Structure formats: C-alpha cells, structure tokens
Amino acid sequence: MSDINCIKHLRNNKGLSISEIQRTMGINWRTAKKYADENQLPKQKAFKKKGMMYEEKWGVIVSDWLFEDLKLRKKLRRTKKQIFEELKEMGFQGSYRTVCYFISEWMNTHQEEKDKGYERLEHPPGEAQVDFGVMEAVQDGEIVDIHALIMTFPHSNAGFAVPLPAENQECFLHGLNILFKQVGGYLKG
C-alpha cells in the first residue's frame, strides 16, 4: 500500500512521468501506469481465521477473560499458563502454543496505545529539577542517612546537592538559597 501511495505522490505532487516513476521505484512500467493514473486502490484481502480458537467457543472464553483482566492491576492478571490450565480443566484439547498465539494476536488487535507509565521528557536549556533525596554519609565513623536537596539540570546533566537536617518547607527554602549560590545565581528577596 505504501508503494502505491508513493507512486501516486510522485505522479500527482512531483509531476513525474510514468517512465521516471518506473526508473525511480524500480518497478514495471505497466504497474507504474496502473497506479499513477487510475483512481482505484487495490482492496486488501480479509482472511477468515481458522482453528479451534476461532471456530469453537475457546476464543470467546479467552477474549472474555482478557477483557476482565485488563481492568485489574498487572500483577493480578492471569498469565498465559494460567489461562491454558483453566482451559484444560474445561476440556480444551489444543496446545499451550495455540493459546499463546491467540493471546498475542488478541493483545496486538485489542489494545490501543499501550501506556508505558512514563512520558518522554523534553529538557530545554536552563530548566532545573529540584527534589529531596536521601544519601549515605560517614559521620563519626558510622554510615548514616542524610536528607539532601538535589538540583539537576537535565539538559546538561549537571547536578548539585546540599545536606539538610529535614525535609520541610524551611529546609527547602534554605537549601534552594544555597543551591542557587552554588550554581552562580541569586534569589531576589
């Protein structure tokens, strides 16, 4: 389909001749002529699925289970092995591989854009991120956890930190003042 769209684009938008399209795409002249000048597009063939998962009740059962599981947290969902075992208890004669193929195909066709749990971040120059964290330090020969306010500049991967006694607003504001001095900036106030 993308080749056909490319042929139409070359003919309609770029104004190439049939012979130029044929040479550019490395296709037969008659093929280039057919798709460049005609308005009809070839129809994609829809294949009817065959097999016990499609022709018998098993596919419907598994689909229902998968729809139910989508509403659950990921850890609570059935695994492919659990689905196969439950089907066997109901009299399923197929193989584990058959169930896996069906589930994989179902996942590809029934799930919209998968939520990966994160979003791609843009880091323009000059933007900073600030957050509290805990770091280990040696104090009087012992390893202790210390609260720290950390400022990072994701664009340049530069980072600054200041140890603080607690994680509250007073420490946050005091820590920001120190961090801005470390960076070479200042706070009006």
C-alpha positions as a Markdown table, in Angstrom:
| # | Residue | x | y | z |
|---|---|---|---|---|
| 1 | Met | 0.0 | 0.0 | 0.0 |
| 2 | Ser | 2.8 | 2.4 | 0.8 |
| 3 | Asp | 4.4 | 1.8 | -2.7 |
| 4 | Ile | 1.1 | 2.7 | -4.3 |
| 5 | Asn | 0.8 | 5.9 | -2.3 |
| 6 | Cys | 4.4 | 6.7 | -3.2 |
| 7 | Ile | 3.6 | 6.2 | -6.9 |
| 8 | Lys | 0.5 | 8.5 | -6.7 |
| 9 | His | 2.6 | 11.1 | -4.8 |
| 10 | Leu | 5.3 | 11.1 | -7.4 |
| 11 | Arg | 2.8 | 11.5 | -10.2 |
| 12 | Asn | 0.3 | 14.0 | -8.6 |
| 13 | Asn | 2.6 | 16.1 | -6.4 |
| 14 | Lys | 6.0 | 15.8 | -8.1 |
| 15 | Gly | 4.7 | 15.7 | -11.7 |
| 16 | Leu | 7.0 | 12.8 | -12.7 |
| 17 | Ser | 6.3 | 10.9 | -15.9 |
| 18 | Ile | 5.4 | 7.2 | -15.9 |
| 19 | Ser | 8.9 | 6.3 | -17.2 |
| 20 | Glu | 10.6 | 8.4 | -14.4 |
| 21 | Ile | 8.4 | 6.7 | -11.8 |
| 22 | Gln | 9.3 | 3.3 | -13.2 |
| 23 | Arg | 13.0 | 4.1 | -13.0 |
| 24 | Thr | 12.8 | 5.7 | -9.6 |
| 25 | Met | 10.9 | 2.9 | -8.0 |
| 26 | Gly | 12.4 | 0.1 | -10.0 |
| 27 | Ile | 9.0 | -1.3 | -11.0 |
| 28 | Asn | 7.4 | -2.4 | -14.2 |
| 29 | Trp | 6.1 | 0.4 | -16.5 |
| 30 | Arg | 2.6 | -1.0 | -16.6 |
| 31 | Thr | 2.4 | -1.2 | -12.8 |
| 32 | Ala | 3.5 | 2.4 | -12.6 |
| 33 | Lys | 0.9 | 3.5 | -15.2 |
| 34 | Lys | -1.8 | 1.5 | -13.5 |
| 35 | Tyr | -1.4 | 3.1 | -10.1 |
| 36 | Ala | -0.3 | 6.5 | -11.2 |
| 37 | Asp | -3.3 | 7.3 | -13.4 |
| 38 | Glu | -6.2 | 5.3 | -12.0 |
| 39 | Asn | -8.2 | 6.3 | -9.0 |
| 40 | Gln | -8.9 | 2.8 | -7.7 |
| 41 | Leu | -6.8 | 1.3 | -5.0 |
| 42 | Pro | -6.4 | -2.4 | -4.6 |
| 43 | Lys | -8.6 | -4.0 | -1.9 |
| 44 | Gln | -6.9 | -5.7 | 0.9 |
| 45 | Lys | -8.0 | -9.3 | 1.3 |
| 46 | Ala | -9.5 | -10.1 | 4.7 |
| 47 | Phe | -8.6 | -13.6 | 5.7 |
| 48 | Lys | -11.0 | -15.6 | 7.8 |
| 49 | Lys | -9.3 | -17.0 | 10.9 |
| 50 | Lys | -9.4 | -20.8 | 11.2 |
| 51 | Gly | -8.7 | -23.1 | 14.0 |
| 52 | Met | -10.3 | -24.2 | 17.3 |
| 53 | Met | -9.7 | -20.8 | 18.9 |
| 54 | Tyr | -11.8 | -19.1 | 16.2 |
| 55 | Glu | -14.3 | -21.7 | 15.2 |
| 56 | Glu | -15.2 | -23.0 | 18.6 |
| 57 | Lys | -16.0 | -21.4 | 21.9 |
| 58 | Trp | -12.4 | -21.3 | 23.2 |
| 59 | Gly | -11.5 | -17.9 | 21.6 |
| 60 | Val | -14.6 | -16.3 | 23.0 |
| 61 | Ile | -13.8 | -17.6 | 26.5 |
| 62 | Val | -10.2 | -16.4 | 26.4 |
| 63 | Ser | -11.3 | -13.0 | 25.0 |
| 64 | Asp | -13.7 | -12.5 | 27.9 |
| 65 | Trp | -11.0 | -13.4 | 30.4 |
| 66 | Leu | -8.6 | -11.0 | 28.8 |
| 67 | Phe | -11.1 | -8.1 | 28.8 |
| 68 | Glu | -11.8 | -8.8 | 32.5 |
| 69 | Asp | -8.0 | -8.9 | 33.2 |
| 70 | Leu | -7.4 | -5.5 | 31.6 |
| 71 | Lys | -9.4 | -3.9 | 34.4 |
| 72 | Leu | -7.1 | -5.5 | 37.0 |
| 73 | Arg | -3.6 | -4.4 | 38.1 |
| 74 | Lys | -0.9 | -6.1 | 36.1 |
| 75 | Lys | 0.2 | -8.3 | 39.0 |
| 76 | Leu | -3.3 | -9.7 | 39.4 |
| 77 | Arg | -3.9 | -10.7 | 35.8 |
| 78 | Arg | -3.8 | -14.3 | 34.6 |
| 79 | Thr | -0.7 | -15.5 | 32.9 |
| 80 | Lys | -0.8 | -17.4 | 29.6 |
| 81 | Lys | 0.0 | -20.6 | 31.5 |
| 82 | Gln | -2.9 | -20.0 | 33.9 |
| 83 | Ile | -5.3 | -19.4 | 31.0 |
| 84 | Phe | -4.1 | -22.6 | 29.4 |
| 85 | Glu | -4.5 | -24.6 | 32.6 |
| 86 | Glu | -8.1 | -23.2 | 33.2 |
| 87 | Leu | -9.0 | -24.1 | 29.5 |
| 88 | Lys | -7.7 | -27.7 | 30.0 |
| 89 | Glu | -9.9 | -28.1 | 33.1 |
| 90 | Met | -12.9 | -27.1 | 30.8 |
| 91 | Gly | -11.9 | -29.8 | 28.2 |
| 92 | Phe | -9.7 | -27.8 | 25.9 |
| 93 | Gln | -7.8 | -30.2 | 23.5 |
| 94 | Gly | -5.4 | -27.7 | 22.0 |
| 95 | Ser | -1.8 | -26.9 | 22.9 |
| 96 | Tyr | -0.2 | -24.3 | 25.0 |
| 97 | Arg | 1.3 | -22.7 | 21.9 |
| 98 | Thr | -2.1 | -22.3 | 20.3 |
| 99 | Val | -3.3 | -20.3 | 23.3 |
| 100 | Cys | -0.1 | -18.2 | 23.3 |
| 101 | Tyr | -0.5 | -17.3 | 19.6 |
| 102 | Phe | -4.2 | -16.4 | 20.2 |
| 103 | Ile | -3.4 | -14.2 | 23.2 |
| 104 | Ser | -0.5 | -12.4 | 21.4 |
| 105 | Glu | -2.7 | -11.7 | 18.4 |
| 106 | Trp | -5.6 | -10.5 | 20.7 |
| 107 | Met | -3.2 | -8.2 | 22.5 |
| 108 | Asn | -2.0 | -6.7 | 19.3 |
| 109 | Thr | -5.5 | -6.0 | 17.9 |
| 110 | His | -7.4 | -5.1 | 21.1 |
| 111 | Gln | -5.1 | -2.7 | 22.9 |
| 112 | Glu | -4.8 | 0.9 | 21.9 |
| 113 | Glu | -1.7 | 2.8 | 22.6 |
| 114 | Lys | -0.1 | 1.0 | 25.5 |
| 115 | Asp | 0.5 | 3.2 | 28.5 |
| 116 | Lys | 4.2 | 2.7 | 29.3 |
| 117 | Gly | 3.8 | 4.5 | 32.6 |
| 118 | Tyr | 6.1 | 7.3 | 31.6 |
| 119 | Glu | 6.2 | 10.2 | 29.1 |
| 120 | Arg | 9.1 | 11.4 | 27.1 |
| 121 | Leu | 10.6 | 14.4 | 28.7 |
| 122 | Glu | 11.9 | 17.5 | 26.9 |
| 123 | His | 14.8 | 19.2 | 28.6 |
| 124 | Pro | 15.3 | 22.8 | 27.3 |
| 125 | Pro | 18.5 | 24.5 | 28.4 |
| 126 | Gly | 18.2 | 26.5 | 31.7 |
| 127 | Glu | 15.5 | 24.4 | 33.3 |
| 128 | Ala | 16.2 | 22.7 | 36.6 |
| 129 | Gln | 14.5 | 20.0 | 38.6 |
| 130 | Val | 14.6 | 20.0 | 42.4 |
| 131 | Asp | 13.7 | 17.2 | 44.8 |
| 132 | Phe | 14.6 | 15.8 | 48.2 |
| 133 | Gly | 16.6 | 12.6 | 48.4 |
| 134 | Val | 18.4 | 10.5 | 51.0 |
| 135 | Met | 22.1 | 9.8 | 50.7 |
| 136 | Glu | 24.6 | 7.9 | 52.8 |
| 137 | Ala | 27.4 | 9.7 | 54.5 |
| 138 | Val | 30.1 | 8.8 | 57.1 |
| 139 | Gln | 29.7 | 10.6 | 60.4 |
| 140 | Asp | 31.8 | 9.8 | 63.4 |
| 141 | Gly | 32.9 | 6.5 | 61.6 |
| 142 | Glu | 29.4 | 5.3 | 61.0 |
| 143 | Ile | 27.3 | 5.3 | 57.9 |
| 144 | Val | 24.2 | 7.5 | 58.3 |
| 145 | Asp | 21.4 | 8.5 | 56.1 |
| 146 | Ile | 21.2 | 12.3 | 55.5 |
| 147 | His | 18.4 | 14.3 | 53.8 |
| 148 | Ala | 19.6 | 16.2 | 50.8 |
| 149 | Leu | 18.1 | 18.7 | 48.5 |
| 150 | Ile | 19.2 | 17.9 | 44.9 |
| 151 | Met | 19.1 | 20.3 | 41.9 |
| 152 | Thr | 19.7 | 18.8 | 38.5 |
| 153 | Phe | 19.9 | 20.4 | 35.1 |
| 154 | Pro | 18.7 | 17.6 | 32.8 |
| 155 | His | 19.9 | 19.3 | 29.6 |
| 156 | Ser | 23.5 | 19.4 | 30.7 |
| 157 | Asn | 23.3 | 16.6 | 33.2 |
| 158 | Ala | 24.8 | 18.9 | 35.9 |
| 159 | Gly | 23.8 | 18.3 | 39.5 |
| 160 | Phe | 24.2 | 20.0 | 42.8 |
| 161 | Ala | 23.2 | 18.8 | 46.3 |
| 162 | Val | 23.1 | 20.3 | 49.8 |
| 163 | Pro | 22.7 | 18.2 | 53.0 |
| 164 | Leu | 19.8 | 19.4 | 55.3 |
| 165 | Pro | 18.5 | 18.3 | 58.7 |
| 166 | Ala | 14.9 | 17.5 | 57.5 |
| 167 | Glu | 12.6 | 17.6 | 54.5 |
| 168 | Asn | 10.3 | 20.5 | 55.3 |
| 169 | Gln | 9.5 | 24.0 | 53.8 |
| 170 | Glu | 12.1 | 25.8 | 55.9 |
| 171 | Cys | 14.8 | 23.4 | 54.8 |
| 172 | Phe | 13.6 | 23.5 | 51.2 |
| 173 | Leu | 13.9 | 27.3 | 51.0 |
| 174 | His | 17.2 | 27.4 | 52.8 |
| 175 | Gly | 18.5 | 24.7 | 50.6 |
| 176 | Leu | 17.3 | 26.5 | 47.4 |
| 177 | Asn | 19.2 | 29.6 | 48.5 |
| 178 | Ile | 22.4 | 27.6 | 49.0 |
| 179 | Leu | 21.9 | 25.7 | 45.7 |
| 180 | Phe | 21.4 | 29.0 | 43.7 |
| 181 | Lys | 24.7 | 30.3 | 45.2 |
| 182 | Gln | 26.5 | 27.1 | 44.2 |
| 183 | Val | 25.1 | 27.4 | 40.7 |
| 184 | Gly | 26.2 | 31.1 | 40.5 |
| 185 | Gly | 22.7 | 32.6 | 40.6 |
| 186 | Tyr | 20.9 | 34.5 | 43.3 |
| 187 | Leu | 17.5 | 34.9 | 44.8 |
| 188 | Lys | 15.8 | 38.3 | 45.0 |
| 189 | Gly | 14.4 | 38.9 | 48.3 |
